[in-house]
């Protein structure tokens, strides 16, 4: 059935009968039912305020063909916008999962199918990828929700290189953390077997651009800020 609207409607009705299910689609194509998702999330929120309304099984989305890996049709298939739409909703209703390997995916979906009164969105590619964790390790990792992974323990020496980025942090924090990683990786005790690249660009430029804002009289001050961040 190549109708996302039809599949969404079927699943919502199926869940109301007390059963469990999932909706499998491509990450880009699922945007067709964004308004239906919003209405279901709103309905879940409102029914939490009704003591006589029992909780129902969660609405589960399993999305493949994600933005990070596409082949010949990336122009139509590379669109992660559904995640942005979902995470704007109430945190007590929606959950988003991006499991790093197959075992984490199994653990994650076991949790999703057992959960009630949520909208769970799981992003999982359909191409073969490295298996980082055993099943037992994956269960622990997913239960904790946060883990520390050693690149030296998991990433083969044959990998072409590893890039460290600076998004999602303040410019000062990003610069300090990237610099610490850089210094540690260059030490004799922790020399990496692969080339390392550090993206300082945003962290270095952001303060200067914020000061400059295209105004001629702020050029000197912006240049001083740029030099300070670079050092």
mmCIF file of the C-alpha atoms, coordinates in Angstrom:
data_MODEL
# 
_entry.id   MODEL 
# 
loop_
_atom_site.group_PDB 
_atom_site.id 
_atom_site.type_symbol 
_atom_site.label_atom_id 
_atom_site.label_alt_id 
_atom_site.label_comp_id 
_atom_site.label_asym_id 
_atom_site.label_entity_id 
_atom_site.label_seq_id 
_atom_site.pdbx_PDB_ins_code 
_atom_site.Cartn_x 
_atom_site.Cartn_y 
_atom_site.Cartn_z 
_atom_site.occupancy 
_atom_site.B_iso_or_equiv 
_atom_site.pdbx_formal_charge 
_atom_site.auth_seq_id 
_atom_site.auth_comp_id 
_atom_site.auth_asym_id 
_atom_site.auth_atom_id 
_atom_site.pdbx_PDB_model_num 
ATOM 1   C CA . UNK A 1 1   ? 0.000   0.000  0.000  1.00 0.00 ? 1   UNK A CA 1 
ATOM 2   C CA . UNK A 1 2   ? 1.818   3.123  -1.240 1.00 0.00 ? 2   UNK A CA 1 
ATOM 3   C CA . UNK A 1 3   ? -0.382  5.559  0.649  1.00 0.00 ? 3   UNK A CA 1 
ATOM 4   C CA . UNK A 1 4   ? 1.123   6.945  3.836  1.00 0.00 ? 4   UNK A CA 1 
ATOM 5   C CA . UNK A 1 5   ? -2.222  8.495  4.794  1.00 0.00 ? 5   UNK A CA 1 
ATOM 6   C CA . UNK A 1 6   ? -3.993  5.145  4.511  1.00 0.00 ? 6   UNK A CA 1 
ATOM 7   C CA . UNK A 1 7   ? -1.308  3.320  6.510  1.00 0.00 ? 7   UNK A CA 1 
ATOM 8   C CA . UNK A 1 8   ? -1.299  5.981  9.230  1.00 0.00 ? 8   UNK A CA 1 
ATOM 9   C CA . UNK A 1 9   ? -5.069  5.836  9.566  1.00 0.00 ? 9   UNK A CA 1 
ATOM 10  C CA . UNK A 1 10  ? -5.097  2.047  9.685  1.00 0.00 ? 10  UNK A CA 1 
ATOM 11  C CA . UNK A 1 11  ? -2.455  1.956  12.424 1.00 0.00 ? 11  UNK A CA 1 
ATOM 12  C CA . UNK A 1 12  ? -4.156  4.594  14.569 1.00 0.00 ? 12  UNK A CA 1 
ATOM 13  C CA . UNK A 1 13  ? -7.408  2.644  14.402 1.00 0.00 ? 13  UNK A CA 1 
ATOM 14  C CA . UNK A 1 14  ? -5.607  -0.639 15.040 1.00 0.00 ? 14  UNK A CA 1 
ATOM 15  C CA . UNK A 1 15  ? -4.033  0.791  18.212 1.00 0.00 ? 15  UNK A CA 1 
ATOM 16  C CA . UNK A 1 16  ? -7.447  1.862  19.488 1.00 0.00 ? 16  UNK A CA 1 
ATOM 17  C CA . UNK A 1 17  ? -8.515  -1.792 19.490 1.00 0.00 ? 17  UNK A CA 1 
ATOM 18  C CA . UNK A 1 18  ? -5.872  -2.497 22.149 1.00 0.00 ? 18  UNK A CA 1 
ATOM 19  C CA . UNK A 1 19  ? -3.258  -4.015 19.880 1.00 0.00 ? 19  UNK A CA 1 
ATOM 20  C CA . UNK A 1 20  ? 0.298   -2.999 19.003 1.00 0.00 ? 20  UNK A CA 1 
ATOM 21  C CA . UNK A 1 21  ? 1.893   -2.049 15.695 1.00 0.00 ? 21  UNK A CA 1 
ATOM 22  C CA . UNK A 1 22  ? 4.437   -0.037 13.750 1.00 0.00 ? 22  UNK A CA 1 
ATOM 23  C CA . UNK A 1 23  ? 4.485   2.118  10.646 1.00 0.00 ? 23  UNK A CA 1 
ATOM 24  C CA . UNK A 1 24  ? 7.508   1.528  8.392  1.00 0.00 ? 24  UNK A CA 1 
ATOM 25  C CA . UNK A 1 25  ? 8.363   4.199  5.828  1.00 0.00 ? 25  UNK A CA 1 
ATOM 26  C CA . UNK A 1 26  ? 11.207  6.261  4.408  1.00 0.00 ? 26  UNK A CA 1 
ATOM 27  C CA . UNK A 1 27  ? 12.385  9.224  6.453  1.00 0.00 ? 27  UNK A CA 1 
ATOM 28  C CA . UNK A 1 28  ? 11.603  11.660 3.645  1.00 0.00 ? 28  UNK A CA 1 
ATOM 29  C CA . UNK A 1 29  ? 8.204   10.192 2.696  1.00 0.00 ? 29  UNK A CA 1 
ATOM 30  C CA . UNK A 1 30  ? 6.818   10.123 6.247  1.00 0.00 ? 30  UNK A CA 1 
ATOM 31  C CA . UNK A 1 31  ? 6.458   13.909 6.092  1.00 0.00 ? 31  UNK A CA 1 
ATOM 32  C CA . UNK A 1 32  ? 3.272   13.331 4.115  1.00 0.00 ? 32  UNK A CA 1 
ATOM 33  C CA . UNK A 1 33  ? 1.486   12.427 7.379  1.00 0.00 ? 33  UNK A CA 1 
ATOM 34  C CA . UNK A 1 34  ? 2.908   15.191 9.575  1.00 0.00 ? 34  UNK A CA 1 
ATOM 35  C CA . UNK A 1 35  ? -0.536  16.695 10.222 1.00 0.00 ? 35  UNK A CA 1 
ATOM 36  C CA . UNK A 1 36  ? -1.952  13.270 11.140 1.00 0.00 ? 36  UNK A CA 1 
ATOM 37  C CA . UNK A 1 37  ? 0.944   12.707 13.541 1.00 0.00 ? 37  UNK A CA 1 
ATOM 38  C CA . UNK A 1 38  ? 0.268   16.099 15.145 1.00 0.00 ? 38  UNK A CA 1 
ATOM 39  C CA . UNK A 1 39  ? -3.409  15.298 15.652 1.00 0.00 ? 39  UNK A CA 1 
ATOM 40  C CA . UNK A 1 40  ? -2.618  11.919 17.207 1.00 0.00 ? 40  UNK A CA 1 
ATOM 41  C CA . UNK A 1 41  ? -0.017  13.473 19.535 1.00 0.00 ? 41  UNK A CA 1 
ATOM 42  C CA . UNK A 1 42  ? -2.549  16.106 20.565 1.00 0.00 ? 42  UNK A CA 1 
ATOM 43  C CA . UNK A 1 43  ? -5.173  13.433 21.203 1.00 0.00 ? 43  UNK A CA 1 
ATOM 44  C CA . UNK A 1 44  ? -2.725  11.488 23.405 1.00 0.00 ? 44  UNK A CA 1 
ATOM 45  C CA . UNK A 1 45  ? -1.960  14.640 25.397 1.00 0.00 ? 45  UNK A CA 1 
ATOM 46  C CA . UNK A 1 46  ? -5.634  15.484 25.952 1.00 0.00 ? 46  UNK A CA 1 
ATOM 47  C CA . UNK A 1 47  ? -6.596  11.943 26.954 1.00 0.00 ? 47  UNK A CA 1 
ATOM 48  C CA . UNK A 1 48  ? -3.958  11.998 29.701 1.00 0.00 ? 48  UNK A CA 1 
ATOM 49  C CA . UNK A 1 49  ? -6.218  14.521 31.414 1.00 0.00 ? 49  UNK A CA 1 
ATOM 50  C CA . UNK A 1 50  ? -9.193  12.125 31.352 1.00 0.00 ? 50  UNK A CA 1 
ATOM 51  C CA . UNK A 1 51  ? -9.036  9.669  34.271 1.00 0.00 ? 51  UNK A CA 1 
ATOM 52  C CA . UNK A 1 52  ? -11.506 7.278  32.651 1.00 0.00 ? 52  UNK A CA 1 
ATOM 53  C CA . UNK A 1 53  ? -9.475  6.959  29.441 1.00 0.00 ? 53  UNK A CA 1 
ATOM 54  C CA . UNK A 1 54  ? -6.996  4.081  29.562 1.00 0.00 ? 54  UNK A CA 1 
ATOM 55  C CA . UNK A 1 55  ? -3.597  4.441  27.938 1.00 0.00 ? 55  UNK A CA 1 
ATOM 56  C CA . UNK A 1 56  ? -3.173  2.711  24.591 1.00 0.00 ? 56  UNK A CA 1 
ATOM 57  C CA . UNK A 1 57  ? -0.143  1.187  22.865 1.00 0.00 ? 57  UNK A CA 1 
ATOM 58  C CA . UNK A 1 58  ? 2.273   3.720  21.437 1.00 0.00 ? 58  UNK A CA 1 
ATOM 59  C CA . UNK A 1 59  ? 2.267   4.838  17.807 1.00 0.00 ? 59  UNK A CA 1 
ATOM 60  C CA . UNK A 1 60  ? 5.619   3.560  16.495 1.00 0.00 ? 60  UNK A CA 1 
ATOM 61  C CA . UNK A 1 61  ? 7.373   4.842  13.368 1.00 0.00 ? 61  UNK A CA 1 
ATOM 62  C CA . UNK A 1 62  ? 10.308  2.865  11.935 1.00 0.00 ? 62  UNK A CA 1 
ATOM 63  C CA . UNK A 1 63  ? 11.967  5.051  9.317  1.00 0.00 ? 63  UNK A CA 1 
ATOM 64  C CA . UNK A 1 64  ? 14.577  3.826  6.845  1.00 0.00 ? 64  UNK A CA 1 
ATOM 65  C CA . UNK A 1 65  ? 16.434  5.452  3.925  1.00 0.00 ? 65  UNK A CA 1 
ATOM 66  C CA . UNK A 1 66  ? 17.663  8.111  6.298  1.00 0.00 ? 66  UNK A CA 1 
ATOM 67  C CA . UNK A 1 67  ? 19.466  11.296 5.358  1.00 0.00 ? 67  UNK A CA 1 
ATOM 68  C CA . UNK A 1 68  ? 22.952  10.015 6.181  1.00 0.00 ? 68  UNK A CA 1 
ATOM 69  C CA . UNK A 1 69  ? 23.116  7.340  3.505  1.00 0.00 ? 69  UNK A CA 1 
ATOM 70  C CA . UNK A 1 70  ? 21.531  7.650  0.080  1.00 0.00 ? 70  UNK A CA 1 
ATOM 71  C CA . UNK A 1 71  ? 22.304  6.317  -3.352 1.00 0.00 ? 71  UNK A CA 1 
ATOM 72  C CA . UNK A 1 72  ? 21.083  7.578  -6.721 1.00 0.00 ? 72  UNK A CA 1 
ATOM 73  C CA . UNK A 1 73  ? 17.906  9.360  -5.579 1.00 0.00 ? 73  UNK A CA 1 
ATOM 74  C CA . UNK A 1 74  ? 19.123  11.600 -2.760 1.00 0.00 ? 74  UNK A CA 1 
ATOM 75  C CA . UNK A 1 75  ? 17.301  14.668 -4.073 1.00 0.00 ? 75  UNK A CA 1 
ATOM 76  C CA . UNK A 1 76  ? 13.918  13.168 -3.182 1.00 0.00 ? 76  UNK A CA 1 
ATOM 77  C CA . UNK A 1 77  ? 14.970  10.912 -0.296 1.00 0.00 ? 77  UNK A CA 1 
ATOM 78  C CA . UNK A 1 78  ? 17.279  13.087 1.807  1.00 0.00 ? 78  UNK A CA 1 
ATOM 79  C CA . UNK A 1 79  ? 14.938  14.955 4.135  1.00 0.00 ? 79  UNK A CA 1 
ATOM 80  C CA . UNK A 1 80  ? 15.206  14.623 7.932  1.00 0.00 ? 80  UNK A CA 1 
ATOM 81  C CA . UNK A 1 81  ? 12.527  17.277 8.510  1.00 0.00 ? 81  UNK A CA 1 
ATOM 82  C CA . UNK A 1 82  ? 10.118  14.884 10.222 1.00 0.00 ? 82  UNK A CA 1 
ATOM 83  C CA . UNK A 1 83  ? 12.410  14.700 13.255 1.00 0.00 ? 83  UNK A CA 1 
ATOM 84  C CA . UNK A 1 84  ? 12.366  18.475 13.554 1.00 0.00 ? 84  UNK A CA 1 
ATOM 85  C CA . UNK A 1 85  ? 8.564   18.400 13.443 1.00 0.00 ? 85  UNK A CA 1 
ATOM 86  C CA . UNK A 1 86  ? 8.361   15.675 16.095 1.00 0.00 ? 86  UNK A CA 1 
ATOM 87  C CA . UNK A 1 87  ? 10.735  17.129 18.673 1.00 0.00 ? 87  UNK A CA 1 
ATOM 88  C CA . UNK A 1 88  ? 8.745   20.363 18.733 1.00 0.00 ? 88  UNK A CA 1 
ATOM 89  C CA . UNK A 1 89  ? 5.963   18.479 20.523 1.00 0.00 ? 89  UNK A CA 1 
ATOM 90  C CA . UNK A 1 90  ? 5.566   17.864 24.256 1.00 0.00 ? 90  UNK A CA 1 
ATOM 91  C CA . UNK A 1 91  ? 8.355   15.713 25.701 1.00 0.00 ? 91  UNK A CA 1 
ATOM 92  C CA . UNK A 1 92  ? 5.856   13.695 27.731 1.00 0.00 ? 92  UNK A CA 1 
ATOM 93  C CA . UNK A 1 93  ? 4.295   12.429 24.482 1.00 0.00 ? 93  UNK A CA 1 
ATOM 94  C CA . UNK A 1 94  ? 7.060   11.996 21.871 1.00 0.00 ? 94  UNK A CA 1 
ATOM 95  C CA . UNK A 1 95  ? 10.296  10.029 21.848 1.00 0.00 ? 95  UNK A CA 1 
ATOM 96  C CA . UNK A 1 96  ? 12.994  9.947  19.139 1.00 0.00 ? 96  UNK A CA 1 
ATOM 97  C CA . UNK A 1 97  ? 15.580  7.163  18.881 1.00 0.00 ? 97  UNK A CA 1 
ATOM 98  C CA . UNK A 1 98  ? 18.632  6.833  16.625 1.00 0.00 ? 98  UNK A CA 1 
ATOM 99  C CA . UNK A 1 99  ? 20.149  3.425  17.511 1.00 0.00 ? 99  UNK A CA 1 
ATOM 100 C CA . UNK A 1 100 ? 23.799  3.081  16.375 1.00 0.00 ? 100 UNK A CA 1 
ATOM 101 C CA . UNK A 1 101 ? 23.642  -0.612 15.415 1.00 0.00 ? 101 UNK A CA 1 
ATOM 102 C CA . UNK A 1 102 ? 21.310  -3.578 14.923 1.00 0.00 ? 102 UNK A CA 1 
ATOM 103 C CA . UNK A 1 103 ? 21.395  -4.802 18.526 1.00 0.00 ? 103 UNK A CA 1 
ATOM 104 C CA . UNK A 1 104 ? 20.570  -1.332 19.823 1.00 0.00 ? 104 UNK A CA 1 
ATOM 105 C CA . UNK A 1 105 ? 17.727  -1.238 17.301 1.00 0.00 ? 105 UNK A CA 1 
ATOM 106 C CA . UNK A 1 106 ? 16.337  -4.516 18.667 1.00 0.00 ? 106 UNK A CA 1 
ATOM 107 C CA . UNK A 1 107 ? 16.559  -3.267 22.245 1.00 0.00 ? 107 UNK A CA 1 
ATOM 108 C CA . UNK A 1 108 ? 15.035  0.082  21.310 1.00 0.00 ? 108 UNK A CA 1 
ATOM 109 C CA . UNK A 1 109 ? 12.083  -1.416 19.474 1.00 0.00 ? 109 UNK A CA 1 
ATOM 110 C CA . UNK A 1 110 ? 11.436  -3.922 22.234 1.00 0.00 ? 110 UNK A CA 1 
ATOM 111 C CA . UNK A 1 111 ? 11.046  -0.919 24.528 1.00 0.00 ? 111 UNK A CA 1 
ATOM 112 C CA . UNK A 1 112 ? 8.857   0.959  22.033 1.00 0.00 ? 112 UNK A CA 1 
ATOM 113 C CA . UNK A 1 113 ? 6.452   -1.953 21.548 1.00 0.00 ? 113 UNK A CA 1 
ATOM 114 C CA . UNK A 1 114 ? 6.085   -2.311 25.315 1.00 0.00 ? 114 UNK A CA 1 
ATOM 115 C CA . UNK A 1 115 ? 5.491   1.402  25.879 1.00 0.00 ? 115 UNK A CA 1 
ATOM 116 C CA . UNK A 1 116 ? 2.098   3.081  26.093 1.00 0.00 ? 116 UNK A CA 1 
ATOM 117 C CA . UNK A 1 117 ? 0.731   6.479  25.132 1.00 0.00 ? 117 UNK A CA 1 
ATOM 118 C CA . UNK A 1 118 ? 3.789   7.736  23.257 1.00 0.00 ? 118 UNK A CA 1 
ATOM 119 C CA . UNK A 1 119 ? 4.702   8.478  19.695 1.00 0.00 ? 119 UNK A CA 1 
ATOM 120 C CA . UNK A 1 120 ? 8.032   6.732  19.141 1.00 0.00 ? 120 UNK A CA 1 
ATOM 121 C CA . UNK A 1 121 ? 10.154  7.595  16.113 1.00 0.00 ? 121 UNK A CA 1 
ATOM 122 C CA . UNK A 1 122 ? 13.056  5.250  15.352 1.00 0.00 ? 122 UNK A CA 1 
ATOM 123 C CA . UNK A 1 123 ? 15.554  6.048  12.579 1.00 0.00 ? 123 UNK A CA 1 
ATOM 124 C CA . UNK A 1 124 ? 17.366  2.999  11.189 1.00 0.00 ? 124 UNK A CA 1 
ATOM 125 C CA . UNK A 1 125 ? 19.151  2.602  7.861  1.00 0.00 ? 125 UNK A CA 1 
ATOM 126 C CA . UNK A 1 126 ? 18.605  -0.406 5.622  1.00 0.00 ? 126 UNK A CA 1 
ATOM 127 C CA . UNK A 1 127 ? 22.249  -0.808 4.558  1.00 0.00 ? 127 UNK A CA 1 
ATOM 128 C CA . UNK A 1 128 ? 24.726  -3.112 6.348  1.00 0.00 ? 128 UNK A CA 1 
ATOM 129 C CA . UNK A 1 129 ? 26.639  -1.234 9.055  1.00 0.00 ? 129 UNK A CA 1 
ATOM 130 C CA . UNK A 1 130 ? 29.200  -2.149 11.738 1.00 0.00 ? 130 UNK A CA 1 
ATOM 131 C CA . UNK A 1 131 ? 27.907  -3.981 14.811 1.00 0.00 ? 131 UNK A CA 1 
ATOM 132 C CA . UNK A 1 132 ? 29.360  -2.087 17.760 1.00 0.00 ? 132 UNK A CA 1 
ATOM 133 C CA . UNK A 1 133 ? 27.735  -3.762 20.774 1.00 0.00 ? 133 UNK A CA 1 
ATOM 134 C CA . UNK A 1 134 ? 26.723  -7.256 21.807 1.00 0.00 ? 134 UNK A CA 1 
ATOM 135 C CA . UNK A 1 135 ? 23.054  -7.785 22.657 1.00 0.00 ? 135 UNK A CA 1 
ATOM 136 C CA . UNK A 1 136 ? 23.726  -7.570 26.389 1.00 0.00 ? 136 UNK A CA 1 
ATOM 137 C CA . UNK A 1 137 ? 25.838  -4.434 25.950 1.00 0.00 ? 137 UNK A CA 1 
ATOM 138 C CA . UNK A 1 138 ? 23.139  -2.899 23.759 1.00 0.00 ? 138 UNK A CA 1 
ATOM 139 C CA . UNK A 1 139 ? 20.455  -3.477 26.392 1.00 0.00 ? 139 UNK A CA 1 
ATOM 140 C CA . UNK A 1 140 ? 22.610  -1.772 29.036 1.00 0.00 ? 140 UNK A CA 1 
ATOM 141 C CA . UNK A 1 141 ? 23.444  1.105  26.686 1.00 0.00 ? 141 UNK A CA 1 
ATOM 142 C CA . UNK A 1 142 ? 19.817  1.694  25.705 1.00 0.00 ? 142 UNK A CA 1 
ATOM 143 C CA . UNK A 1 143 ? 18.584  1.390  29.293 1.00 0.00 ? 143 UNK A CA 1 
ATOM 144 C CA . UNK A 1 144 ? 21.090  3.971  30.510 1.00 0.00 ? 144 UNK A CA 1 
ATOM 145 C CA . UNK A 1 145 ? 20.346  6.247  27.561 1.00 0.00 ? 145 UNK A CA 1 
ATOM 146 C CA . UNK A 1 146 ? 23.935  7.478  27.446 1.00 0.00 ? 146 UNK A CA 1 
ATOM 147 C CA . UNK A 1 147 ? 27.221  5.692  26.928 1.00 0.00 ? 147 UNK A CA 1 
ATOM 148 C CA . UNK A 1 148 ? 30.900  6.325  26.338 1.00 0.00 ? 148 UNK A CA 1 
ATOM 149 C CA . UNK A 1 149 ? 32.418  4.492  23.377 1.00 0.00 ? 149 UNK A CA 1 
ATOM 150 C CA . UNK A 1 150 ? 36.141  4.099  22.768 1.00 0.00 ? 150 UNK A CA 1 
ATOM 151 C CA . UNK A 1 151 ? 36.980  4.763  19.132 1.00 0.00 ? 151 UNK A CA 1 
ATOM 152 C CA . UNK A 1 152 ? 40.224  2.826  19.544 1.00 0.00 ? 152 UNK A CA 1 
ATOM 153 C CA . UNK A 1 153 ? 38.244  -0.223 20.663 1.00 0.00 ? 153 UNK A CA 1 
ATOM 154 C CA . UNK A 1 154 ? 35.634  -0.193 17.892 1.00 0.00 ? 154 UNK A CA 1 
ATOM 155 C CA . UNK A 1 155 ? 36.878  1.678  14.812 1.00 0.00 ? 155 UNK A CA 1 
ATOM 156 C CA . UNK A 1 156 ? 39.183  -0.360 12.516 1.00 0.00 ? 156 UNK A CA 1 
ATOM 157 C CA . UNK A 1 157 ? 42.566  1.095  11.644 1.00 0.00 ? 157 UNK A CA 1 
ATOM 158 C CA . UNK A 1 158 ? 41.573  0.865  7.966  1.00 0.00 ? 158 UNK A CA 1 
ATOM 159 C CA . UNK A 1 159 ? 39.016  3.685  8.343  1.00 0.00 ? 159 UNK A CA 1 
ATOM 160 C CA . UNK A 1 160 ? 40.030  6.636  6.154  1.00 0.00 ? 160 UNK A CA 1 
ATOM 161 C CA . UNK A 1 161 ? 39.701  9.225  8.920  1.00 0.00 ? 161 UNK A CA 1 
ATOM 162 C CA . UNK A 1 162 ? 37.553  10.651 11.722 1.00 0.00 ? 162 UNK A CA 1 
ATOM 163 C CA . UNK A 1 163 ? 36.173  14.199 11.915 1.00 0.00 ? 163 UNK A CA 1 
ATOM 164 C CA . UNK A 1 164 ? 35.267  15.966 15.163 1.00 0.00 ? 164 UNK A CA 1 
ATOM 165 C CA . UNK A 1 165 ? 32.697  18.747 14.771 1.00 0.00 ? 165 UNK A CA 1 
ATOM 166 C CA . UNK A 1 166 ? 31.711  21.648 17.008 1.00 0.00 ? 166 UNK A CA 1 
ATOM 167 C CA . UNK A 1 167 ? 27.944  21.966 16.625 1.00 0.00 ? 167 UNK A CA 1 
ATOM 168 C CA . UNK A 1 168 ? 25.459  22.227 19.481 1.00 0.00 ? 168 UNK A CA 1 
ATOM 169 C CA . UNK A 1 169 ? 27.819  23.951 21.911 1.00 0.00 ? 169 UNK A CA 1 
ATOM 170 C CA . UNK A 1 170 ? 28.914  27.460 22.721 1.00 0.00 ? 170 UNK A CA 1 
ATOM 171 C CA . UNK A 1 171 ? 31.943  28.648 20.777 1.00 0.00 ? 171 UNK A CA 1 
ATOM 172 C CA . UNK A 1 172 ? 34.087  28.718 23.929 1.00 0.00 ? 172 UNK A CA 1 
ATOM 173 C CA . UNK A 1 173 ? 33.107  25.203 25.022 1.00 0.00 ? 173 UNK A CA 1 
ATOM 174 C CA . UNK A 1 174 ? 33.489  23.785 21.521 1.00 0.00 ? 174 UNK A CA 1 
ATOM 175 C CA . UNK A 1 175 ? 36.947  25.304 21.119 1.00 0.00 ? 175 UNK A CA 1 
ATOM 176 C CA . UNK A 1 176 ? 38.117  24.007 24.507 1.00 0.00 ? 176 UNK A CA 1 
ATOM 177 C CA . UNK A 1 177 ? 36.812  20.487 23.915 1.00 0.00 ? 177 UNK A CA 1 
ATOM 178 C CA . UNK A 1 178 ? 38.137  20.195 20.383 1.00 0.00 ? 178 UNK A CA 1 
ATOM 179 C CA . UNK A 1 179 ? 41.513  21.477 21.528 1.00 0.00 ? 179 UNK A CA 1 
ATOM 180 C CA . UNK A 1 180 ? 41.612  18.942 24.376 1.00 0.00 ? 180 UNK A CA 1 
ATOM 181 C CA . UNK A 1 181 ? 40.793  16.096 21.955 1.00 0.00 ? 181 UNK A CA 1 
ATOM 182 C CA . UNK A 1 182 ? 43.417  17.357 19.543 1.00 0.00 ? 182 UNK A CA 1 
ATOM 183 C CA . UNK A 1 183 ? 46.165  17.543 22.185 1.00 0.00 ? 183 UNK A CA 1 
ATOM 184 C CA . UNK A 1 184 ? 45.287  14.133 23.621 1.00 0.00 ? 184 UNK A CA 1 
ATOM 185 C CA . UNK A 1 185 ? 45.198  12.466 20.213 1.00 0.00 ? 185 UNK A CA 1 
ATOM 186 C CA . UNK A 1 186 ? 48.634  13.842 19.360 1.00 0.00 ? 186 UNK A CA 1 
ATOM 187 C CA . UNK A 1 187 ? 50.251  12.532 22.534 1.00 0.00 ? 187 UNK A CA 1 
ATOM 188 C CA . UNK A 1 188 ? 52.481  9.495  22.225 1.00 0.00 ? 188 UNK A CA 1 
ATOM 189 C CA . UNK A 1 189 ? 50.317  7.470  24.633 1.00 0.00 ? 189 UNK A CA 1 
ATOM 190 C CA . UNK A 1 190 ? 47.134  7.863  22.606 1.00 0.00 ? 190 UNK A CA 1 
ATOM 191 C CA . UNK A 1 191 ? 48.279  8.158  18.997 1.00 0.00 ? 191 UNK A CA 1 
ATOM 192 C CA . UNK A 1 192 ? 45.349  7.334  16.736 1.00 0.00 ? 192 UNK A CA 1 
ATOM 193 C CA . UNK A 1 193 ? 45.758  4.885  13.824 1.00 0.00 ? 193 UNK A CA 1 
ATOM 194 C CA . UNK A 1 194 ? 43.617  7.084  11.555 1.00 0.00 ? 194 UNK A CA 1 
ATOM 195 C CA . UNK A 1 195 ? 43.935  10.729 10.396 1.00 0.00 ? 195 UNK A CA 1 
ATOM 196 C CA . UNK A 1 196 ? 41.939  13.126 12.603 1.00 0.00 ? 196 UNK A CA 1 
ATOM 197 C CA . UNK A 1 197 ? 40.243  16.314 11.422 1.00 0.00 ? 197 UNK A CA 1 
ATOM 198 C CA . UNK A 1 198 ? 38.970  19.009 13.788 1.00 0.00 ? 198 UNK A CA 1 
ATOM 199 C CA . UNK A 1 199 ? 36.304  21.425 12.600 1.00 0.00 ? 199 UNK A CA 1 
ATOM 200 C CA . UNK A 1 200 ? 37.045  24.589 14.593 1.00 0.00 ? 200 UNK A CA 1 
ATOM 201 C CA . UNK A 1 201 ? 35.481  26.845 11.946 1.00 0.00 ? 201 UNK A CA 1 
ATOM 202 C CA . UNK A 1 202 ? 32.177  27.737 13.600 1.00 0.00 ? 202 UNK A CA 1 
ATOM 203 C CA . UNK A 1 203 ? 33.633  27.870 17.098 1.00 0.00 ? 203 UNK A CA 1 
ATOM 204 C CA . UNK A 1 204 ? 36.367  30.273 15.971 1.00 0.00 ? 204 UNK A CA 1 
ATOM 205 C CA . UNK A 1 205 ? 34.336  32.473 13.648 1.00 0.00 ? 205 UNK A CA 1 
ATOM 206 C CA . UNK A 1 206 ? 31.050  32.802 15.530 1.00 0.00 ? 206 UNK A CA 1 
ATOM 207 C CA . UNK A 1 207 ? 32.142  35.399 18.149 1.00 0.00 ? 207 UNK A CA 1 
ATOM 208 C CA . UNK A 1 208 ? 33.808  37.553 15.483 1.00 0.00 ? 208 UNK A CA 1 
ATOM 209 C CA . UNK A 1 209 ? 30.770  37.430 13.194 1.00 0.00 ? 209 UNK A CA 1 
ATOM 210 C CA . UNK A 1 210 ? 28.482  38.262 16.119 1.00 0.00 ? 210 UNK A CA 1 
ATOM 211 C CA . UNK A 1 211 ? 30.560  41.369 16.866 1.00 0.00 ? 211 UNK A CA 1 
ATOM 212 C CA . UNK A 1 212 ? 31.001  42.457 13.241 1.00 0.00 ? 212 UNK A CA 1 
ATOM 213 C CA . UNK A 1 213 ? 27.405  42.131 11.924 1.00 0.00 ? 213 UNK A CA 1 
ATOM 214 C CA . UNK A 1 214 ? 28.494  43.802 8.684  1.00 0.00 ? 214 UNK A CA 1 
ATOM 215 C CA . UNK A 1 215 ? 29.345  47.122 10.349 1.00 0.00 ? 215 UNK A CA 1 
ATOM 216 C CA . UNK A 1 216 ? 32.582  48.831 9.244  1.00 0.00 ? 216 UNK A CA 1 
ATOM 217 C CA . UNK A 1 217 ? 33.266  50.404 12.625 1.00 0.00 ? 217 UNK A CA 1 
ATOM 218 C CA . UNK A 1 218 ? 33.377  46.958 14.285 1.00 0.00 ? 218 UNK A CA 1 
ATOM 219 C CA . UNK A 1 219 ? 35.952  45.349 11.981 1.00 0.00 ? 219 UNK A CA 1 
ATOM 220 C CA . UNK A 1 220 ? 38.887  45.894 14.317 1.00 0.00 ? 220 UNK A CA 1 
ATOM 221 C CA . UNK A 1 221 ? 37.035  44.523 17.351 1.00 0.00 ? 221 UNK A CA 1 
ATOM 222 C CA . UNK A 1 222 ? 35.863  41.506 15.359 1.00 0.00 ? 222 UNK A CA 1 
ATOM 223 C CA . UNK A 1 223 ? 39.399  40.803 14.140 1.00 0.00 ? 223 UNK A CA 1 
ATOM 224 C CA . UNK A 1 224 ? 40.648  40.898 17.733 1.00 0.00 ? 224 UNK A CA 1 
ATOM 225 C CA . UNK A 1 225 ? 37.961  38.403 18.768 1.00 0.00 ? 225 UNK A CA 1 
ATOM 226 C CA . UNK A 1 226 ? 38.866  36.122 15.861 1.00 0.00 ? 226 UNK A CA 1 
ATOM 227 C CA . UNK A 1 227 ? 42.550  36.184 16.831 1.00 0.00 ? 227 UNK A CA 1 
ATOM 228 C CA . UNK A 1 228 ? 41.672  35.467 20.457 1.00 0.00 ? 228 UNK A CA 1 
ATOM 229 C CA . UNK A 1 229 ? 39.584  32.406 19.544 1.00 0.00 ? 229 UNK A CA 1 
ATOM 230 C CA . UNK A 1 230 ? 42.253  31.106 17.165 1.00 0.00 ? 230 UNK A CA 1 
ATOM 231 C CA . UNK A 1 231 ? 44.895  31.215 19.895 1.00 0.00 ? 231 UNK A CA 1 
# 
